Amino acid sequence: MGGRGGANLKGLGGEQIVAICDVNKVNLARAAAMFPEARQFQDFRRVFDHAGEFDAVAVSTCEHTHAFATLPALQLKKHVYCEKPLTYNVHEARVIREAAARAGVVTQMGTQIHAGDNYRRVVEHIQGGVIGKVSECHVWVSRAWGWQASEAEATAAKDIVFTQNRQTTVDSVPEGLDWDLWLAPAPARPFNNVYVPGPKWYRWWDFGNGTMSDLGSHWIDLPFWALKLKAPSAIEASGPPVHAELAPASMSARYTYEAEGDQPALSLTWHQGTLKPEIWTSKGIPQWDNGVLFIGDKGMLLADYSKFTLLPEDKFVGYTPPP
């Protein structure tokens, strides 16, 4: 009921809300003031004890509990809206996909930008062949949150917390928070303020998968959709040495896709933090803080959440996009 949950609750304001749940009683009380007739729970497992009272479920928990809240809803044949990323790992994604197929209900993942006019228009341009056949794509975000080499780097990146290892000190659990329920399937550990509130938690491997998981689900969605991609044949990542506890602040990953149908072989590279695409300097690409660059055999298209541009512009003189 806080953060994404609070935002989603407002988005569902026109519906009949019959149950609300949050491991934090403070968030729960705030939501209860808006929907006083709704049942209140701290443990989402108890929500499903009253399955006859509702038709659909909105899951806005942290990443490591998405599957555990989504699966029982599907097993009960309830429609489900689940925030991105859909699950904590690939195995959970397969379990949820199979459960959804068996349930035959309406499902949606919370990649809100997917529904925007800008993304839709970019997809129309790419699939309409405006820049020809796309064989290379770069996706980058400026956010550099996670493991940093120094506190100065974390400060420069405007990170919300700096830590390099699991905490040895124990902080007082905030009033109203059930820490054990928040941990849920994650290994037990004493409470510390570097874990919550969100989005501090996503840098820790026990709870999330870093910036790539948090923002990659939004940004990589665009080429995945526009190019009708499926499973890559290979993935390789680079960055700082792997840390046992924390996801890196800066890293890159390259996905290789084999040719399929009209789509030629494709290299898709993700860049986050300080690891920006080298292609900026080699081809004079505008240096947007965040972006998706499609490179076709007839030109290039650069997009972000709210806008896109065709590059180089002189190649598209006389081209009029559809209304």
Residue pairs with C-beta under 8 A, 6 or more apart in sequence:
1 9
1 20
1 21
1 22
1 24
1 27
1 28
1 30
1 31
2 22
2 24
2 26
2 27
2 30
2 197
3 60
3 197
3 198
3 199
4 60
4 83
4 110
5 22
5 27
5 31
5 58
5 60
5 61
6 27
6 30
6 31
8 58
8 60
8 81
8 83
8 110
9 17
9 20
9 31
9 34
9 35
9 58
12 58
17 35
17 38
18 37
18 38
18 39
18 53
18 54
19 38
19 39
19 40
19 41
19 47
19 50
19 53
19 54
20 28
20 31
20 32
20 35
20 38
20 39
20 40
20 41
21 28
21 40
21 41
21 42
21 43
21 44
21 46
21 47
22 28
22 31
22 42
23 42
23 43
23 177
23 178
23 181
23 182
24 174
24 176
24 177
24 178
24 182
25 42
25 175
25 176
25 177
25 178
26 174
26 175
26 176
26 177
27 176
28 40
28 42
28 176
29 176
31 38
32 38
32 40
39 47
39 50
39 53
41 47
42 178
42 181
43 178
43 181
44 61
44 65
44 68
44 69
45 72
47 57
48 72
48 73
48 76
51 76
51 78
54 78
55 78
55 79
56 78
56 79
56 80
56 81
56 106
57 69
57 70
57 73
57 78
57 79
57 80
57 81
58 80
58 81
58 82
59 66
59 69
59 70
59 73
59 80
59 81
59 82
59 83
60 83
60 110
61 69
61 83
62 182
62 198
62 201
62 202
62 207
62 208
63 85
63 87
63 88
63 201
63 202
63 207
63 208
63 209
63 213
64 88
64 184
64 185
64 186
64 206
64 207
64 208
65 184
65 185
66 82
66 83
66 85
66 86
66 87
66 88
66 92
67 86
67 87
67 88
67 92
67 93
67 95
67 96
68 184
68 185
69 82
70 80
70 82
70 86
70 87
70 96
71 95
71 96
71 99
73 80
74 80
74 96
74 99
74 100
74 102
74 103
74 105
74 107
75 99
75 103
77 103
77 104
77 105
78 103
78 105
79 105
79 106
79 107
80 100
80 105
80 106
80 107
80 108
81 107
81 108
81 109
81 110
82 107
82 108
82 109
82 110
83 109
83 110
84 109
84 110
84 111
84 217
84 218
85 209
85 213
85 214
85 217
86 93
86 96
86 109
87 93
87 95
87 96
88 208
88 209
100 107
111 217
111 218
111 221
113 119
113 218
113 221
113 305
114 221
114 225
116 305
116 306
118 303
118 305
118 306
118 307
118 308
119 221
119 222
119 225
119 303
119 305
121 308
121 321
122 222
122 226
122 292
122 301
122 303
122 308
123 222
123 225
123 226
124 322
125 131
125 301
125 308
125 310
125 321
126 134
126 226
126 227
126 294
126 301
127 226
127 228
129 298
130 296
130 298
130 299
130 301
130 310
130 316
130 319
131 294
131 295
131 296
131 297
131 298
131 299
131 300
131 301
131 310
132 296
132 297
132 298
132 299
133 262
133 263
133 264
133 296
133 297
134 227
134 263
134 264
134 266
134 294
134 295
134 296
135 264
135 265
135 266
135 267
135 295
135 296
135 297
136 266
136 267
136 268
136 295
137 223
137 227
137 266
137 267
137 268
137 269
137 292
137 293
137 294
137 295
138 268
138 269
138 271
138 277
138 279
138 291
138 292
138 293
138 295
139 216
139 219
139 220
139 222
139 223
139 268
139 269
139 270
139 271
139 291
139 292
139 293
140 219
140 270
140 271
140 272
140 276
140 277
140 290
140 291
141 211
141 215
141 216
141 219
141 271
141 272
141 273
141 289
141 290
142 273
142 289
142 290
143 157
143 211
143 215
143 272
143 273
144 153
144 157
144 159
144 211
144 249
144 250
144 272
144 273
144 274
145 157
145 159
145 160
145 199
145 202
145 203
145 210
145 211
145 249
146 159
146 203
146 210
146 211
146 246
146 247
146 248
146 249
146 273
147 164
147 203
147 240
147 243
147 246
147 247
147 248
147 249
148 154
148 157
148 159
148 162
148 164
148 249
149 240
151 162
153 249
154 161
154 162
154 249
155 162
157 249
157 273
159 249
160 199
160 200
161 194
161 200
163 194
163 246
164 246
165 245
165 246
166 189
166 245
167 190
167 192
167 194
169 192
170 190
170 191
170 192
171 191
171 192
171 193
172 191
173 179
173 191
174 196
177 196
179 191
180 188
182 196
183 189
186 206
186 207
187 206
189 206
193 200
194 200
195 201
195 204
195 207
199 214
201 207
201 208
202 208
202 209
202 210
202 211
202 213
202 214
202 247
203 210
203 246
203 247
204 245
204 246
204 247
205 244
205 245
205 246
205 247
206 245
208 214
208 247
209 247
210 247
210 248
210 251
211 247
211 249
211 272
211 273
212 247
212 251
212 253
212 270
212 272
213 247
215 272
216 270
216 272
218 305
219 270
219 290
219 292
220 268
220 270
222 292
222 303
223 229
223 268
223 292
223 294
226 294
227 263
227 266
228 263
229 257
229 263
229 266
229 268
230 257
230 260
232 255
232 256
232 257
232 268
233 256
233 257
233 258
234 255
234 256
235 253
235 254
235 255
235 256
236 253
236 254
237 251
237 252
237 253
237 254
238 251
238 252
238 253
238 275
239 248
239 250
239 251
239 252
239 275
240 248
240 250
240 251
248 273
249 272
249 273
249 274
250 272
250 273
250 274
250 275
251 272
251 273
251 275
252 269
252 270
252 271
252 272
252 275
253 269
253 270
254 267
254 268
254 269
254 270
255 267
255 268
255 269
255 270
256 265
256 266
256 267
256 268
257 263
257 265
257 266
257 267
257 268
258 265
259 265
269 277
271 277
276 287
277 285
277 293
279 285
279 293
279 295
280 287
283 300
285 293
285 300
285 302
285 311
286 302
286 309
286 311
288 302
288 304
290 304
290 305
291 302
291 303
291 304
292 302
292 303
292 304
293 300
293 301
293 302
294 300
294 301
294 302
294 303
298 315
299 310
299 311
299 312
299 315
299 316
300 310
300 311
300 312
301 308
301 309
301 310
301 311
302 308
302 309
302 311
303 309
310 316
310 319
